[in-house]
């Protein structure tokens, strides 16, 4: 069984529009408004590329890599 970590996403920038979050190039959370915190999602315990873009826009405003350890919970 693959080892996993729990990850949730929060939109904490009041002057930014709703955002889309991609994990390793795939949509993970879409149209997230300011102040919203998602439920936890399970991701494999390894490195993942995260990008954030204004909702419906292809150009990201944030690109990061996160390293997840098994059996841990993360807020991004």
PDB file of N, H, CA, C and O in Angstrom:
ATOM      1  N   UNK A   1       0.845  -1.180   0.000  1.00  0.00           N
ATOM      2  CA  UNK A   1       0.000   0.000   0.000  1.00  0.00           C
ATOM      3  C   UNK A   1       0.893   1.246   0.000  1.00  0.00           C
ATOM      4  O   UNK A   1       1.849   1.323   0.771  1.00  0.00           O
ATOM      5  N   UNK A   2       0.589   2.198  -0.843  1.00  0.00           N
ATOM      6  H   UNK A   2      -0.188   2.136  -1.470  1.00  0.00           H
ATOM      7  CA  UNK A   2       1.378   3.418  -0.955  1.00  0.00           C
ATOM      8  C   UNK A   2       1.221   4.275   0.296  1.00  0.00           C
ATOM      9  O   UNK A   2       0.134   4.366   0.868  1.00  0.00           O
ATOM     10  N   UNK A   3       2.305   4.894   0.708  1.00  0.00           N
ATOM     11  H   UNK A   3       3.188   4.821   0.243  1.00  0.00           H
ATOM     12  CA  UNK A   3       2.251   5.793   1.844  1.00  0.00           C
ATOM     13  C   UNK A   3       1.691   7.128   1.397  1.00  0.00           C
ATOM     14  O   UNK A   3       2.009   7.609   0.310  1.00  0.00           O
ATOM     15  N   UNK A   4       0.844   7.737   2.245  1.00  0.00           N
ATOM     16  H   UNK A   4       0.585   7.346   3.128  1.00  0.00           H
ATOM     17  CA  UNK A   4       0.198   8.990   1.878  1.00  0.00           C
ATOM     18  C   UNK A   4       0.337  10.028   2.981  1.00  0.00           C
ATOM     19  O   UNK A   4       0.681   9.717   4.122  1.00  0.00           O
ATOM     20  N   UNK A   5       0.058  11.271   2.604  1.00  0.00           N
ATOM     21  H   UNK A   5      -0.222  11.524   1.677  1.00  0.00           H
ATOM     22  CA  UNK A   5      -0.008  12.400   3.522  1.00  0.00           C
ATOM     23  C   UNK A   5      -1.313  13.131   3.240  1.00  0.00           C
ATOM     24  O   UNK A   5      -1.845  13.057   2.132  1.00  0.00           O
ATOM     25  N   UNK A   6      -1.820  13.828   4.230  1.00  0.00           N
ATOM     26  H   UNK A   6      -1.387  13.889   5.130  1.00  0.00           H
ATOM     27  CA  UNK A   6      -3.053  14.613   4.085  1.00  0.00           C
ATOM     28  C   UNK A   6      -2.678  16.067   3.817  1.00  0.00           C
ATOM     29  O   UNK A   6      -1.816  16.632   4.490  1.00  0.00           O
ATOM     30  N   UNK A   7      -3.340  16.667   2.820  1.00  0.00           N
ATOM     31  H   UNK A   7      -4.040  16.208   2.273  1.00  0.00           H
ATOM     32  CA  UNK A   7      -3.039  18.042   2.429  1.00  0.00           C
ATOM     33  C   UNK A   7      -4.341  18.804   2.253  1.00  0.00           C
ATOM     34  O   UNK A   7      -5.284  18.311   1.635  1.00  0.00           O
ATOM     35  N   UNK A   8      -4.383  20.029   2.810  1.00  0.00           N
ATOM     36  H   UNK A   8      -3.617  20.429   3.312  1.00  0.00           H
ATOM     37  CA  UNK A   8      -5.519  20.908   2.566  1.00  0.00           C
ATOM     38  C   UNK A   8      -4.978  22.235   2.065  1.00  0.00           C
ATOM     39  O   UNK A   8      -3.816  22.571   2.293  1.00  0.00           O
ATOM     40  N   UNK A   9      -5.839  22.991   1.376  1.00  0.00           N
ATOM     41  H   UNK A   9      -6.783  22.717   1.191  1.00  0.00           H
ATOM     42  CA  UNK A   9      -5.440  24.251   0.756  1.00  0.00           C
ATOM     43  C   UNK A   9      -6.289  25.376   1.322  1.00  0.00           C
ATOM     44  O   UNK A   9      -7.503  25.241   1.468  1.00  0.00           O
ATOM     45  N   UNK A  10      -5.636  26.486   1.638  1.00  0.00           N
ATOM     46  H   UNK A  10      -4.649  26.595   1.519  1.00  0.00           H
ATOM     47  CA  UNK A  10      -6.352  27.671   2.087  1.00  0.00           C
ATOM     48  C   UNK A  10      -5.997  28.867   1.222  1.00  0.00           C
ATOM     49  O   UNK A  10      -4.840  29.049   0.843  1.00  0.00           O
ATOM     50  N   UNK A  11      -6.995  29.677   0.913  1.00  0.00           N
ATOM     51  H   UNK A  11      -7.935  29.528   1.220  1.00  0.00           H
ATOM     52  CA  UNK A  11      -6.779  30.911   0.145  1.00  0.00           C
ATOM     53  C   UNK A  11      -6.778  32.048   1.159  1.00  0.00           C
ATOM     54  O   UNK A  11      -7.817  32.383   1.727  1.00  0.00           O
ATOM     55  N   UNK A  12      -5.601  32.643   1.385  1.00  0.00           N
ATOM     56  H   UNK A  12      -4.757  32.371   0.923  1.00  0.00           H
ATOM     57  CA  UNK A  12      -5.427  33.617   2.468  1.00  0.00           C
ATOM     58  C   UNK A  12      -5.023  35.010   1.999  1.00  0.00           C
ATOM     59  O   UNK A  12      -4.536  35.808   2.800  1.00  0.00           O
ATOM     60  N   UNK A  13      -5.215  35.315   0.726  1.00  0.00           N
ATOM     61  H   UNK A  13      -5.610  34.667   0.076  1.00  0.00           H
ATOM     62  CA  UNK A  13      -4.816  36.618   0.191  1.00  0.00           C
ATOM     63  C   UNK A  13      -6.072  37.428  -0.146  1.00  0.00           C
ATOM     64  O   UNK A  13      -6.724  37.156  -1.153  1.00  0.00           O
ATOM     65  N   UNK A  14      -6.419  38.424   0.689  1.00  0.00           N
ATOM     66  H   UNK A  14      -5.889  38.644   1.508  1.00  0.00           H
ATOM     67  CA  UNK A  14      -7.694  39.120   0.514  1.00  0.00           C
ATOM     68  C   UNK A  14      -7.818  39.918  -0.777  1.00  0.00           C
ATOM     69  O   UNK A  14      -8.936  40.140  -1.243  1.00  0.00           O
ATOM     70  N   UNK A  15      -6.710  40.357  -1.371  1.00  0.00           N
ATOM     71  H   UNK A  15      -5.803  40.177  -0.993  1.00  0.00           H
ATOM     72  CA  UNK A  15      -6.782  41.170  -2.578  1.00  0.00           C
ATOM     73  C   UNK A  15      -6.662  40.360  -3.858  1.00  0.00           C
ATOM     74  O   UNK A  15      -6.560  40.929  -4.944  1.00  0.00           O
ATOM     75  N   UNK A  16      -6.672  39.036  -3.742  1.00  0.00           N
ATOM     76  H   UNK A  16      -6.755  38.573  -2.859  1.00  0.00           H
ATOM     77  CA  UNK A  16      -6.512  38.170  -4.913  1.00  0.00           C
ATOM     78  C   UNK A  16      -7.872  37.604  -5.331  1.00  0.00           C
ATOM     79  O   UNK A  16      -8.764  37.433  -4.499  1.00  0.00           O
ATOM     80  N   UNK A  17      -8.019  37.317  -6.623  1.00  0.00           N
ATOM     81  H   UNK A  17      -7.294  37.456  -7.298  1.00  0.00           H
ATOM     82  CA  UNK A  17      -9.267  36.690  -7.090  1.00  0.00           C
ATOM     83  C   UNK A  17      -9.320  35.223  -6.661  1.00  0.00           C
ATOM     84  O   UNK A  17      -8.359  34.699  -6.098  1.00  0.00           O
ATOM     85  N   UNK A  18     -10.433  34.575  -6.928  1.00  0.00           N
ATOM     86  H   UNK A  18     -11.213  35.001  -7.386  1.00  0.00           H
ATOM     87  CA  UNK A  18     -10.520  33.122  -6.707  1.00  0.00           C
ATOM     88  C   UNK A  18      -9.398  32.453  -7.485  1.00  0.00           C
ATOM     89  O   UNK A  18      -8.962  32.961  -8.518  1.00  0.00           O
ATOM     90  N   UNK A  19      -8.934  31.317  -6.988  1.00  0.00           N
ATOM     91  H   UNK A  19      -9.289  30.905  -6.149  1.00  0.00           H
ATOM     92  CA  UNK A  19      -7.777  30.663  -7.597  1.00  0.00           C
ATOM     93  C   UNK A  19      -8.059  29.204  -7.937  1.00  0.00           C
ATOM     94  O   UNK A  19      -8.977  28.584  -7.402  1.00  0.00           O
ATOM     95  N   UNK A  20      -7.240  28.680  -8.841  1.00  0.00           N
ATOM     96  H   UNK A  20      -6.494  29.185  -9.276  1.00  0.00           H
ATOM     97  CA  UNK A  20      -7.194  27.258  -9.174  1.00  0.00           C
ATOM     98  C   UNK A  20      -5.845  26.736  -8.697  1.00  0.00           C
ATOM     99  O   UNK A  20      -4.822  27.398  -8.872  1.00  0.00           O
ATOM    100  N   UNK A  21      -5.842  25.554  -8.097  1.00  0.00           N
ATOM    101  H   UNK A  21      -6.673  25.017  -7.954  1.00  0.00           H
ATOM    102  CA  UNK A  21      -4.615  24.939  -7.601  1.00  0.00           C
ATOM    103  C   UNK A  21      -4.398  23.643  -8.362  1.00  0.00           C
ATOM    104  O   UNK A  21      -5.288  22.796  -8.442  1.00  0.00           O
ATOM    105  N   UNK A  22      -3.199  23.501  -8.921  1.00  0.00           N
ATOM    106  H   UNK A  22      -2.476  24.190  -8.856  1.00  0.00           H
ATOM    107  CA  UNK A  22      -2.818  22.287  -9.645  1.00  0.00           C
ATOM    108  C   UNK A  22      -1.719  21.563  -8.875  1.00  0.00           C
ATOM    109  O   UNK A  22      -0.819  22.186  -8.313  1.00  0.00           O
ATOM    110  N   UNK A  23      -1.811  20.243  -8.859  1.00  0.00           N
ATOM    111  H   UNK A  23      -2.543  19.737  -9.315  1.00  0.00           H
ATOM    112  CA  UNK A  23      -0.796  19.400  -8.241  1.00  0.00           C
ATOM    113  C   UNK A  23      -0.198  18.531  -9.341  1.00  0.00           C
ATOM    114  O   UNK A  23      -0.899  17.742  -9.975  1.00  0.00           O
ATOM    115  N   UNK A  24       1.091  18.684  -9.555  1.00  0.00           N
ATOM    116  H   UNK A  24       1.660  19.325  -9.040  1.00  0.00           H
ATOM    117  CA  UNK A  24       1.797  17.951 -10.607  1.00  0.00           C
ATOM    118  C   UNK A  24       1.126  18.130 -11.960  1.00  0.00           C
ATOM    119  O   UNK A  24       1.054  17.194 -12.756  1.00  0.00           O
ATOM    120  N   UNK A  25       0.629  19.355 -12.217  1.00  0.00           N
ATOM    121  H   UNK A  25       0.687  20.115 -11.571  1.00  0.00           H
ATOM    122  CA  UNK A  25       0.020  19.690 -13.497  1.00  0.00           C
ATOM    123  C   UNK A  25      -1.451  19.350 -13.635  1.00  0.00           C
ATOM    124  O   UNK A  25      -2.076  19.715 -14.631  1.00  0.00           O
ATOM    125  N   UNK A  26      -2.016  18.659 -12.656  1.00  0.00           N
ATOM    126  H   UNK A  26      -1.508  18.363 -11.847  1.00  0.00           H
ATOM    127  CA  UNK A  26      -3.433  18.282 -12.723  1.00  0.00           C
ATOM    128  C   UNK A  26      -4.269  19.144 -11.783  1.00  0.00           C
ATOM    129  O   UNK A  26      -3.838  19.436 -10.668  1.00  0.00           O
ATOM    130  N   UNK A  27      -5.477  19.561 -12.226  1.00  0.00           N
ATOM    131  H   UNK A  27      -5.827  19.323 -13.132  1.00  0.00           H
ATOM    132  CA  UNK A  27      -6.342  20.361 -11.343  1.00  0.00           C
ATOM    133  C   UNK A  27      -6.659  19.587 -10.062  1.00  0.00           C
ATOM    134  O   UNK A  27      -7.031  18.414 -10.107  1.00  0.00           O
ATOM    135  N   UNK A  28      -6.508  20.253  -8.934  1.00  0.00           N
ATOM    136  H   UNK A  28      -6.206  21.206  -8.897  1.00  0.00           H
ATOM    137  CA  UNK A  28      -6.807  19.627  -7.642  1.00  0.00           C
ATOM    138  C   UNK A  28      -7.934  20.373  -6.933  1.00  0.00           C
ATOM    139  O   UNK A  28      -8.826  19.751  -6.356  1.00  0.00           O
ATOM    140  N   UNK A  29      -7.896  21.700  -6.977  1.00  0.00           N
ATOM    141  H   UNK A  29      -7.171  22.206  -7.446  1.00  0.00           H
ATOM    142  CA  UNK A  29      -8.925  22.543  -6.376  1.00  0.00           C
ATOM    143  C   UNK A  29      -9.197  23.670  -7.362  1.00  0.00           C
ATOM    144  O   UNK A  29      -8.262  24.284  -7.875  1.00  0.00           O
ATOM    145  N   UNK A  30     -10.470  23.946  -7.630  1.00  0.00           N
ATOM    146  H   UNK A  30     -11.229  23.447  -7.213  1.00  0.00           H
ATOM    147  CA  UNK A  30     -10.805  24.969  -8.610  1.00  0.00           C
ATOM    148  C   UNK A  30     -11.734  26.014  -8.010  1.00  0.00           C
ATOM    149  O   UNK A  30     -12.605  25.708  -7.196  1.00  0.00           O
ATOM    150  N   UNK A  31     -11.524  27.262  -8.438  1.00  0.00           N
ATOM    151  H   UNK A  31     -10.817  27.510  -9.099  1.00  0.00           H
ATOM    152  CA  UNK A  31     -12.378  28.389  -8.070  1.00  0.00           C
ATOM    153  C   UNK A  31     -12.451  28.575  -6.549  1.00  0.00           C
ATOM    154  O   UNK A  31     -13.530  28.768  -5.988  1.00  0.00           O
ATOM    155  N   UNK A  32     -11.292  28.513  -5.898  1.00  0.00           N
ATOM    156  H   UNK A  32     -10.416  28.357  -6.354  1.00  0.00           H
ATOM    157  CA  UNK A  32     -11.221  28.642  -4.440  1.00  0.00           C
ATOM    158  C   UNK A  32     -11.276  30.130  -4.069  1.00  0.00           C
ATOM    159  O   UNK A  32     -10.405  30.894  -4.485  1.00  0.00           O
ATOM    160  N   UNK A  33     -12.283  30.554  -3.295  1.00  0.00           N
ATOM    161  H   UNK A  33     -12.991  29.933  -2.957  1.00  0.00           H
ATOM    162  CA  UNK A  33     -12.389  31.960  -2.915  1.00  0.00           C
ATOM    163  C   UNK A  33     -11.549  32.295  -1.680  1.00  0.00           C
ATOM    164  O   UNK A  33     -11.178  31.408  -0.912  1.00  0.00           O
ATOM    165  N   UNK A  34     -11.258  33.576  -1.499  1.00  0.00           N
ATOM    166  H   UNK A  34     -11.559  34.297  -2.123  1.00  0.00           H
ATOM    167  CA  UNK A  34     -10.555  34.049  -0.309  1.00  0.00           C
ATOM    168  C   UNK A  34     -11.288  33.570   0.942  1.00  0.00           C
ATOM    169  O   UNK A  34     -12.515  33.619   1.022  1.00  0.00           O
ATOM    170  N   UNK A  35     -10.515  33.113   1.903  1.00  0.00           N
ATOM    171  H   UNK A  35      -9.517  33.073   1.838  1.00  0.00           H
ATOM    172  CA  UNK A  35     -11.075  32.688   3.182  1.00  0.00           C
ATOM    173  C   UNK A  35     -11.478  31.233   3.247  1.00  0.00           C
ATOM    174  O   UNK A  35     -11.797  30.736   4.327  1.00  0.00           O
ATOM    175  N   UNK A  36     -11.474  30.535   2.127  1.00  0.00           N
ATOM    176  H   UNK A  36     -11.215  30.939   1.250  1.00  0.00           H
ATOM    177  CA  UNK A  36     -11.877  29.129   2.127  1.00  0.00           C
ATOM    178  C   UNK A  36     -10.683  28.230   2.428  1.00  0.00           C
ATOM    179  O   UNK A  36      -9.571  28.462   1.952  1.00  0.00           O
ATOM    180  N   UNK A  37     -10.941  27.204   3.227  1.00  0.00           N
ATOM    181  H   UNK A  37     -11.844  27.016   3.613  1.00  0.00           H
ATOM    182  CA  UNK A  37      -9.955  26.159   3.502  1.00  0.00           C
ATOM    183  C   UNK A  37     -10.608  24.839   3.117  1.00  0.00           C
ATOM    184  O   UNK A  37     -11.696  24.513   3.591  1.00  0.00           O
ATOM    185  N   UNK A  38      -9.943  24.090   2.262  1.00  0.00           N
ATOM    186  H   UNK A  38      -9.059  24.354   1.876  1.00  0.00           H
ATOM    187  CA  UNK A  38     -10.517  22.845   1.740  1.00  0.00           C
ATOM    188  C   UNK A  38     -10.497  21.743   2.789  1.00  0.00           C
ATOM    189  O   UNK A  38      -9.862  21.865   3.836  1.00  0.00           O
ATOM    190  N   UNK A  39     -11.198  20.683   2.485  1.00  0.00           N
ATOM    191  H   UNK A  39     -11.714  20.584   1.635  1.00  0.00           H
ATOM    192  CA  UNK A  39     -11.074  19.450   3.257  1.00  0.00           C
ATOM    193  C   UNK A  39      -9.711  18.847   2.929  1.00  0.00           C
ATOM    194  O   UNK A  39      -9.085  19.231   1.941  1.00  0.00           O
ATOM    195  N   UNK A  40      -9.254  17.917   3.740  1.00  0.00           N
ATOM    196  H   UNK A  40      -9.762  17.605   4.542  1.00  0.00           H
ATOM    197  CA  UNK A  40      -7.985  17.246   3.463  1.00  0.00           C
ATOM    198  C   UNK A  40      -8.141  16.280   2.287  1.00  0.00           C
ATOM    199  O   UNK A  40      -9.156  15.598   2.150  1.00  0.00           O
ATOM    200  N   UNK A  41      -7.118  16.243   1.452  1.00  0.00           N
ATOM    201  H   UNK A  41      -6.293  16.798   1.563  1.00  0.00           H
ATOM    202  CA  UNK A  41      -7.034  15.283   0.353  1.00  0.00           C
ATOM    203  C   UNK A  41      -5.781  14.440   0.593  1.00  0.00           C
ATOM    204  O   UNK A  41      -4.811  14.917   1.182  1.00  0.00           O
ATOM    205  N   UNK A  42      -5.803  13.208   0.144  1.00  0.00           N
ATOM    206  H   UNK A  42      -6.590  12.820  -0.335  1.00  0.00           H
ATOM    207  CA  UNK A  42      -4.646  12.323   0.294  1.00  0.00           C
ATOM    208  C   UNK A  42      -3.757  12.421  -0.942  1.00  0.00           C
ATOM    209  O   UNK A  42      -4.225  12.297  -2.073  1.00  0.00           O
ATOM    210  N   UNK A  43      -2.471  12.646  -0.704  1.00  0.00           N
ATOM    211  H   UNK A  43      -2.091  12.746   0.215  1.00  0.00           H
ATOM    212  CA  UNK A  43      -1.466  12.643  -1.767  1.00  0.00           C
ATOM    213  C   UNK A  43      -0.377  11.656  -1.392  1.00  0.00           C
ATOM    214  O   UNK A  43      -0.156  11.374  -0.215  1.00  0.00           O
ATOM    215  N   UNK A  44       0.294  11.139  -2.393  1.00  0.00           N
ATOM    216  H   UNK A  44       0.114  11.368  -3.349  1.00  0.00           H
ATOM    217  CA  UNK A  44       1.397  10.216  -2.121  1.00  0.00           C
ATOM    218  C   UNK A  44       2.499  10.952  -1.364  1.00  0.00           C
ATOM    219  O   UNK A  44       2.736  12.139  -1.588  1.00  0.00           O
ATOM    220  N   UNK A  45       3.156  10.242  -0.482  1.00  0.00           N
ATOM    221  H   UNK A  45       2.963   9.278  -0.301  1.00  0.00           H
ATOM    222  CA  UNK A  45       4.231  10.812   0.331  1.00  0.00           C
ATOM    223  C   UNK A  45       5.501  10.890  -0.518  1.00  0.00           C
ATOM    224  O   UNK A  45       6.289   9.946  -0.580  1.00  0.00           O
ATOM    225  N   UNK A  46       5.674  12.034  -1.166  1.00  0.00           N
ATOM    226  H   UNK A  46       5.033  12.801  -1.116  1.00  0.00           H
ATOM    227  CA  UNK A  46       6.821  12.313  -2.023  1.00  0.00           C
ATOM    228  C   UNK A  46       6.800  13.790  -2.365  1.00  0.00           C
ATOM    229  O   UNK A  46       6.007  14.535  -1.789  1.00  0.00           O
ATOM    230  N   UNK A  47       7.629  14.230  -3.266  1.00  0.00           N
ATOM    231  H   UNK A  47       8.273  13.625  -3.734  1.00  0.00           H
ATOM    232  CA  UNK A  47       7.631  15.624  -3.715  1.00  0.00           C
ATOM    233  C   UNK A  47       6.527  15.850  -4.742  1.00  0.00           C
ATOM    234  O   UNK A  47       6.268  14.998  -5.593  1.00  0.00           O
ATOM    235  N   UNK A  48       5.878  17.018  -4.649  1.00  0.00           N
ATOM    236  H   UNK A  48       6.088  17.709  -3.958  1.00  0.00           H
ATOM    237  CA  UNK A  48       4.828  17.403  -5.598  1.00  0.00           C
ATOM    238  C   UNK A  48       5.026  18.854  -5.999  1.00  0.00           C
ATOM    239  O   UNK A  48       5.387  19.696  -5.176  1.00  0.00           O
ATOM    240  N   UNK A  49       4.785  19.139  -7.280  1.00  0.00           N
ATOM    241  H   UNK A  49       4.492  18.456  -7.949  1.00  0.00           H
ATOM    242  CA  UNK A  49       4.818  20.510  -7.787  1.00  0.00           C
ATOM    243  C   UNK A  49       3.422  21.101  -7.663  1.00  0.00           C
ATOM    244  O   UNK A  49       2.447  20.520  -8.141  1.00  0.00           O
ATOM    245  N   UNK A  50       3.331  22.264  -7.016  1.00  0.00           N
ATOM    246  H   UNK A  50       4.122  22.736  -6.628  1.00  0.00           H
ATOM    247  CA  UNK A  50       2.067  22.953  -6.797  1.00  0.00           C
ATOM    248  C   UNK A  50       2.110  24.267  -7.557  1.00  0.00           C
ATOM    249  O   UNK A  50       3.097  24.999  -7.487  1.00  0.00           O
ATOM    250  N   UNK A  51       1.044  24.567  -8.282  1.00  0.00           N
ATOM    251  H   UNK A  51       0.242  23.972  -8.340  1.00  0.00           H
ATOM    252  CA  UNK A  51       0.932  25.875  -8.942  1.00  0.00           C
ATOM    253  C   UNK A  51      -0.430  26.466  -8.627  1.00  0.00           C
ATOM    254  O   UNK A  51      -1.428  25.754  -8.517  1.00  0.00           O
ATOM    255  N   UNK A  52      -0.448  27.784  -8.484  1.00  0.00           N
ATOM    256  H   UNK A  52       0.362  28.363  -8.573  1.00  0.00           H
ATOM    257  CA  UNK A  52      -1.665  28.524  -8.181  1.00  0.00           C
ATOM    258  C   UNK A  52      -1.839  29.590  -9.255  1.00  0.00           C
ATOM    259  O   UNK A  52      -0.898  30.313  -9.583  1.00  0.00           O
ATOM    260  N   UNK A  53      -3.050  29.682  -9.799  1.00  0.00           N
ATOM    261  H   UNK A  53      -3.815  29.095  -9.532  1.00  0.00           H
ATOM    262  CA  UNK A  53      -3.352  30.673 -10.838  1.00  0.00           C
ATOM    263  C   UNK A  53      -4.720  31.270 -10.561  1.00  0.00           C
ATOM    264  O   UNK A  53      -5.570  30.616  -9.958  1.00  0.00           O
ATOM    265  N   UNK A  54      -4.944  32.520 -10.998  1.00  0.00           N
ATOM    266  H   UNK A  54      -4.253  33.051 -11.488  1.00  0.00           H
ATOM    267  CA  UNK A  54      -6.295  33.056 -10.912  1.00  0.00           C
ATOM    268  C   UNK A  54      -7.260  32.106 -11.631  1.00  0.00           C
ATOM    269  O   UNK A  54      -6.911  31.523 -12.657  1.00  0.00           O
ATOM    270  N   UNK A  55      -8.462  31.955 -11.093  1.00  0.00           N
ATOM    271  H   UNK A  55      -8.745  32.428 -10.259  1.00  0.00           H
ATOM    272  CA  UNK A  55      -9.430  31.016 -11.666  1.00  0.00           C
ATOM    273  C   UNK A  55      -9.601  31.247 -13.167  1.00  0.00           C
ATOM    274  O   UNK A  55      -9.869  32.364 -13.609  1.00  0.00           O
ATOM    275  N   UNK A  56      -9.442  30.181 -13.937  1.00  0.00           N
ATOM    276  H   UNK A  56      -9.224  29.273 -13.578  1.00  0.00           H
ATOM    277  CA  UNK A  56      -9.630  30.230 -15.385  1.00  0.00           C
ATOM    278  C   UNK A  56      -8.423  30.728 -16.158  1.00  0.00           C
ATOM    279  O   UNK A  56      -8.472  30.795 -17.386  1.00  0.00           O
ATOM    280  N   UNK A  57      -7.342  31.079 -15.477  1.00  0.00           N
ATOM    281  H   UNK A  57      -7.302  31.025 -14.480  1.00  0.00           H
ATOM    282  CA  UNK A  57      -6.140  31.603 -16.135  1.00  0.00           C
ATOM    283  C   UNK A  57      -5.084  30.504 -16.169  1.00  0.00           C
ATOM    284  O   UNK A  57      -4.954  29.740 -15.213  1.00  0.00           O
ATOM    285  N   UNK A  58      -4.333  30.421 -17.256  1.00  0.00           N
ATOM    286  H   UNK A  58      -4.439  31.042 -18.033  1.00  0.00           H
ATOM    287  CA  UNK A  58      -3.293  29.398 -17.384  1.00  0.00           C
ATOM    288  C   UNK A  58      -1.956  29.834 -16.790  1.00  0.00           C
ATOM    289  O   UNK A  58      -1.088  28.993 -16.557  1.00  0.00           O
ATOM    290  N   UNK A  59      -1.774  31.136 -16.541  1.00  0.00           N
ATOM    291  H   UNK A  59      -2.480  31.819 -16.730  1.00  0.00           H
ATOM    292  CA  UNK A  59      -0.497  31.625 -16.044  1.00  0.00           C
ATOM    293  C   UNK A  59      -0.498  31.638 -14.516  1.00  0.00           C
ATOM    294  O   UNK A  59      -1.289  32.344 -13.891  1.00  0.00           O
ATOM    295  N   UNK A  60       0.400  30.847 -13.926  1.00  0.00           N
ATOM    296  H   UNK A  60       1.043  30.274 -14.435  1.00  0.00           H
ATOM    297  CA  UNK A  60       0.442  30.745 -12.470  1.00  0.00           C
ATOM    298  C   UNK A  60       1.079  31.978 -11.843  1.00  0.00           C
ATOM    299  O   UNK A  60       1.907  32.652 -12.457  1.00  0.00           O
ATOM    300  N   UNK A  61       0.675  32.256 -10.610  1.00  0.00           N
ATOM    301  H   UNK A  61       0.002  31.708 -10.111  1.00  0.00           H
ATOM    302  CA  UNK A  61       1.251  33.348  -9.830  1.00  0.00           C
ATOM    303  C   UNK A  61       2.129  32.805  -8.712  1.00  0.00           C
ATOM    304  O   UNK A  61       2.826  33.560  -8.033  1.00  0.00           O
ATOM    305  N   UNK A  62       2.087  31.483  -8.526  1.00  0.00           N
ATOM    306  H   UNK A  62       1.521  30.870  -9.077  1.00  0.00           H
ATOM    307  CA  UNK A  62       2.904  30.838  -7.506  1.00  0.00           C
ATOM    308  C   UNK A  62       3.215  29.423  -7.956  1.00  0.00           C
ATOM    309  O   UNK A  62       2.316  28.666  -8.322  1.00  0.00           O
ATOM    310  N   UNK A  63       4.489  29.072  -7.927  1.00  0.00           N
ATOM    311  H   UNK A  63       5.219  29.688  -7.630  1.00  0.00           H
ATOM    312  CA  UNK A  63       4.942  27.715  -8.247  1.00  0.00           C
ATOM    313  C   UNK A  63       5.881  27.274  -7.133  1.00  0.00           C
ATOM    314  O   UNK A  63       6.905  27.913  -6.887  1.00  0.00           O
ATOM    315  N   UNK A  64       5.532  26.182  -6.461  1.00  0.00           N
ATOM    316  H   UNK A  64       4.701  25.664  -6.661  1.00  0.00           H
ATOM    317  CA  UNK A  64       6.363  25.667  -5.375  1.00  0.00           C
ATOM    318  C   UNK A  64       6.441  24.148  -5.478  1.00  0.00           C
ATOM    319  O   UNK A  64       5.636  23.514  -6.159  1.00  0.00           O
ATOM    320  N   UNK A  65       7.403  23.594  -4.804  1.00  0.00           N
ATOM    321  H   UNK A  65       8.057  24.109  -4.250  1.00  0.00           H
ATOM    322  CA  UNK A  65       7.502  22.142  -4.654  1.00  0.00           C
ATOM    323  C   UNK A  65       7.393  21.845  -3.170  1.00  0.00           C
ATOM    324  O   UNK A  65       8.069  22.466  -2.350  1.00  0.00           O
ATOM    325  N   UNK A  66       6.532  20.887  -2.830  1.00  0.00           N
ATOM    326  H   UNK A  66       5.983  20.383  -3.496  1.00  0.00           H
ATOM    327  CA  UNK A  66       6.394  20.490  -1.430  1.00  0.00           C
ATOM    328  C   UNK A  66       6.846  19.044  -1.289  1.00  0.00           C
ATOM    329  O   UNK A  66       6.601  18.213  -2.164  1.00  0.00           O
ATOM    330  N   UNK A  67       7.502  18.761  -0.186  1.00  0.00           N
ATOM    331  H   UNK A  67       7.701  19.436   0.524  1.00  0.00           H
ATOM    332  CA  UNK A  67       7.961  17.412   0.129  1.00  0.00           C
ATOM    333  C   UNK A  67       7.082  16.875   1.246  1.00  0.00           C
ATOM    334  O   UNK A  67       7.107  17.384   2.367  1.00  0.00           O
ATOM    335  N   UNK A  68       6.310  15.852   0.939  1.00  0.00           N
ATOM    336  H   UNK A  68       6.290  15.438   0.028  1.00  0.00           H
ATOM    337  CA  UNK A  68       5.362  15.298   1.905  1.00  0.00           C
ATOM    338  C   UNK A  68       5.900  14.026   2.522  1.00  0.00           C
ATOM    339  O   UNK A  68       6.427  13.158   1.825  1.00  0.00           O
ATOM    340  N   UNK A  69       5.764  13.919   3.838  1.00  0.00           N
ATOM    341  H   UNK A  69       5.336  14.624   4.404  1.00  0.00           H
ATOM    342  CA  UNK A  69       6.161  12.718   4.559  1.00  0.00           C
ATOM    343  C   UNK A  69       4.911  11.942   4.941  1.00  0.00           C
ATOM    344  O   UNK A  69       3.880  12.530   5.268  1.00  0.00           O
ATOM    345  N   UNK A  70       5.005  10.640   4.899  1.00  0.00           N
ATOM    346  H   UNK A  70       5.842  10.162   4.634  1.00  0.00           H
ATOM    347  CA  UNK A  70       3.877   9.760   5.186  1.00  0.00           C
ATOM    348  C   UNK A  70       3.291  10.027   6.570  1.00  0.00           C
ATOM    349  O   UNK A  70       4.004  10.342   7.523  1.00  0.00           O
ATOM    350  N   UNK A  71       1.977   9.892   6.644  1.00  0.00           N
ATOM    351  H   UNK A  71       1.398   9.637   5.870  1.00  0.00           H
ATOM    352  CA  UNK A  71       1.232   9.981   7.898  1.00  0.00           C
ATOM    353  C   UNK A  71       1.303  11.347   8.565  1.00  0.00           C
ATOM    354  O   UNK A  71       1.154  11.453   9.783  1.00  0.00           O
ATOM    355  N   UNK A  72       1.534  12.410   7.765  1.00  0.00           N
ATOM    356  H   UNK A  72       1.655  12.324   6.776  1.00  0.00           H
ATOM    357  CA  UNK A  72       1.519  13.772   8.275  1.00  0.00           C
ATOM    358  C   UNK A  72       0.414  14.556   7.595  1.00  0.00           C
ATOM    359  O   UNK A  72      -0.039  14.190   6.511  1.00  0.00           O
ATOM    360  N   UNK A  73      -0.020  15.636   8.231  1.00  0.00           N
ATOM    361  H   UNK A  73       0.348  15.934   9.112  1.00  0.00           H
ATOM    362  CA  UNK A  73      -1.039  16.525   7.672  1.00  0.00           C
ATOM    363  C   UNK A  73      -0.403  17.881   7.391  1.00  0.00           C
ATOM    364  O   UNK A  73       0.378  18.390   8.196  1.00  0.00           O
ATOM    365  N   UNK A  74      -0.745  18.463   6.237  1.00  0.00           N
ATOM    366  H   UNK A  74      -1.379  18.050   5.583  1.00  0.00           H
ATOM    367  CA  UNK A  74      -0.169  19.728   5.804  1.00  0.00           C
ATOM    368  C   UNK A  74      -1.260  20.710   5.411  1.00  0.00           C
ATOM    369  O   UNK A  74      -2.297  20.318   4.876  1.00  0.00           O
ATOM    370  N   UNK A  75      -1.020  21.991   5.681  1.00  0.00           N
ATOM    371  H   UNK A  75      -0.178  22.310   6.116  1.00  0.00           H
ATOM    372  CA  UNK A  75      -1.871  23.079   5.192  1.00  0.00           C
ATOM    373  C   UNK A  75      -1.011  23.905   4.256  1.00  0.00           C
ATOM    374  O   UNK A  75       0.090  24.319   4.618  1.00  0.00           O
ATOM    375  N   UNK A  76      -1.513  24.147   3.051  1.00  0.00           N
ATOM    376  H   UNK A  76      -2.407  23.810   2.757  1.00  0.00           H
ATOM    377  CA  UNK A  76      -0.762  24.877   2.036  1.00  0.00           C
ATOM    378  C   UNK A  76      -1.508  26.159   1.710  1.00  0.00           C
ATOM    379  O   UNK A  76      -1.056  26.940   0.873  1.00  0.00           O
TER     380      UNK A  76
END
